[in-house]
Amino acid sequence: MKNKMATIVIGAGAAGMIAAWRAASLGAEVILLEKNSKLGIKILISGGGKCNITHGGNVETLRQQFQINEARFLKYAFHTFTNTDLLQQLKEYGVETYERDNGKVFPMSHKAGDVVHALRRMMEKAGVDIRLNSSVTEILKDESGIYGVKVNQEILETKSVIVAVGGTSFQKTGTTGDGYSWAMQLGHALVPIRPALAPIFLLPKPPAEWQGTPIRDCLLMAKSNTTTISQWGGDILFTHVGISGPATLEVSRKAYVEFEKGNLITMCVDFFPELTIEEIDQKILTETMKSGAKQTVTLIEQFVPQKLGPHILQQAKVNEIKKLHQLGKQERRSLSETLKNCSIGTVKEIPLDGGEVTAGGIDLREVKPATMESKLVKGLFFCGEILDVAGPVGGYNLQAAFSTGFVAGESASKI
């Protein structure tokens, strides 16, 4: 049987396609199984369809953006297949890239489809047998290790399987958590599945007039009582149910951990992260001396998005029609404190499916970082988002998928 001992890769996302290409380029016979009708669906929607491929920093800079245990696990993979290696490989297949000031790397065409097309051509040239609309239902093992997979009621025999099916975020792309059940059936433990890089739903919902309003360059804080459990500087955007935007996505993972414990989590905004309360107070006093007859709400709307002015004054307990010269010292102080710590609601929900990536997954302690092979089952490999790895926004997670996929493919090809 021609395909009897092929290396089988399950999942045609970033990790799976690189794994399939690497294994085949080393001479292995490779079958790539994808349950969707097209390759790289999640890549196609990444970066708003523009695909933030990776980050342009050096390897150690990239690695240190992950939590300590994740960074340690990724060290070998990141050094084995670097962001430079990735971009050079894509360039050979026609994808020119550029790096933004913030380090994010995109294709010059701004088309994620060009990245997927290049990955497909890489696999085809290496001889990968790509099979779309192929749903795996079970991974088979005996006392000696992996011996096959069941797909569309057929059993494909193999000694090595690479599981690259992602997590459970954006389930419309096909990441429905299949790999978790297979892993548990094969004896693996899971770190609890949690959303990461997710929007946050608030109570009460933002007023209708706030929807679509951004707050630029603020500091977003998630607080349990008075303790800040997570914070991030950047932009946020009000939606019809809560907040989104880069700063929101970055605080969502740690906020969720406290939220699932049953704690009340309050989301707060610092509109002037670069200033102290005293400096904001001086700013208000200076404006008062210049334009004392101006209404307080008019001043506040110079500092923050206009639609938020009344909310800030209400929280500071200052009458919005009061003239600046009528403000007492304590009222100015209250305004300054509110601008540094303005509550915009409490957490109602942080949706798992709404996250750009999934935190949790295959316990890294049960996977060999230098091969991506399971420590429990011979011939079973994991790579990409199914692992308990979740980095920040900026191309870090795609690079983790590409790097771990490369190592998994290289290692599986030797079995």
DALINQUI-V450774 format. One record per pair of residues at least 24 apart in sequence whose ideal C-beta (glycine too) atoms are under 7 Angstrom apart, sorted by the first residue. I is the first residue (numbers start at 0). J is the second residue. Records with the same first field share a line. If there is no record, write none. Layout:
I=J + J
This chain:
2=28 + 30 + 155
3=156
4=156 + 157 + 158
5=29 + 30 + 157
6=157 + 159 + 161 + 411 + 412
7=32 + 148 + 155 + 157 + 160
8=32 + 161 + 163
9=135 + 160 + 161 + 162 + 163 + 164
10=163 + 164 + 165
11=38 + 39
12=39 + 41 + 42 + 163 + 165 + 383 + 400
13=42 + 383 + 397 + 400 + 401 + 404
14=163 + 382 + 383 + 400 + 401 + 403 + 404
15=163 + 383 + 404
16=118 + 122
17=401 + 404 + 405 + 408
18=161 + 163 + 382 + 404 + 407 + 408
19=122 + 127 + 408
20=121 + 122 + 125 + 127 + 408
21=405 + 408 + 409
22=408 + 411 + 412
23=122 + 125 + 126 + 127
24=125
25=409 + 412
26=412
27=412
29=127 + 128
30=128 + 130 + 155
31=122 + 127 + 128 + 129 + 130
32=130 + 133 + 135 + 150
33=131 + 133
34=132 + 133 + 134 + 173
35=131 + 173
36=131 + 132
37=131
38=115 + 119
39=115 + 118
40=172 + 173
41=165 + 169 + 172 + 174
42=111 + 114 + 115
43=111 + 112 + 115
44=172
45=111 + 397
46=105 + 111
48=111
49=105 + 109 + 111
50=105 + 106 + 111 + 114
51=103 + 104 + 105 + 393 + 394 + 397
52=96 + 104 + 105 + 106 + 114 + 394 + 397
53=82 + 85 + 86 + 104 + 394 + 397 + 398
54=82 + 102 + 103 + 104 + 393 + 394 + 395 + 398
55=82 + 98 + 102 + 104
56=102
61=395 + 398
64=390 + 391 + 395
65=388 + 390
68=363
69=363 + 388
72=363 + 368
73=388 + 399 + 402
75=368 + 369 + 406
76=368 + 402 + 403 + 406
77=402
79=402 + 405 + 406
80=401 + 402 + 405 + 406
82=398
85=401
89=114 + 117
92=117 + 120 + 121
93=117
102=393
103=393 + 394
104=394
138=181 + 185
140=185 + 376
143=377
144=376 + 377 + 378
145=376 + 377 + 378 + 379
158=378 + 414
159=378 + 380 + 411 + 414
160=378 + 379 + 380
161=380 + 382 + 407 + 408 + 411
162=380 + 381 + 385
163=382 + 383 + 385 + 404
164=385
165=383 + 384 + 385
166=192 + 356 + 357 + 360 + 384 + 385
167=192 + 351 + 352 + 357
168=194 + 351 + 352 + 354 + 355 + 356 + 357
169=352
170=352
178=385
179=360
182=361
185=376 + 379
186=375 + 376
187=361 + 362 + 365 + 373 + 375
188=362 + 365
189=359 + 360 + 361 + 362
190=359 + 360 + 362 + 387
191=359
192=351 + 357 + 359 + 360
193=252 + 255 + 256 + 358 + 359
194=251 + 255 + 349 + 350 + 351 + 353 + 354
195=251 + 252 + 354 + 356 + 357 + 358 + 389
196=248 + 251 + 354 + 355 + 356 + 392
197=248 + 251 + 349 + 350 + 353 + 354
198=238 + 241 + 242 + 243 + 247 + 350 + 353
199=241 + 242 + 247 + 251 + 254 + 266 + 346 + 349
200=240 + 241 + 347 + 348
201=241 + 242 + 266 + 343 + 344 + 345 + 346 + 347
202=344 + 345 + 347
203=344
204=239 + 240
205=237 + 241
208=306
209=237 + 306
210=237 + 238 + 239
211=237
212=237 + 304 + 306
213=244
214=268 + 304
217=246 + 268 + 269 + 270 + 272
218=269 + 272
219=246 + 247 + 250 + 266 + 268
220=267 + 269
221=250 + 253 + 254 + 264 + 266
222=264 + 265 + 267
223=257 + 262 + 264
228=253 + 254 + 257
229=253 + 254
232=272
242=266
245=392
248=355 + 392
249=391 + 392
251=349 + 354
252=358 + 389
254=346 + 349
255=349
258=346 + 349
263=345
264=345 + 346
265=342 + 345
266=343 + 344 + 346
267=340 + 341 + 342 + 343
268=341 + 343
269=339 + 340
270=302 + 303 + 338 + 341
271=338 + 339
276=335 + 336 + 339
279=335 + 338 + 339
280=331 + 332 + 335
283=331 + 334 + 335
284=331
286=323
287=323 + 324 + 326
290=323
291=322 + 323 + 324
292=322 + 324
293=322 + 323
294=319 + 320 + 322
295=319 + 321 + 323 + 326
296=320
298=323
302=338
311=337 + 338 + 341
314=341 + 342
356=384 + 389 + 396
357=384 + 389
358=389
359=387
360=385 + 386 + 387
361=385 + 386 + 387
362=387
363=387
370=406 + 410
371=403 + 406 + 407 + 410
372=410
378=414
380=407 + 410 + 411
382=407
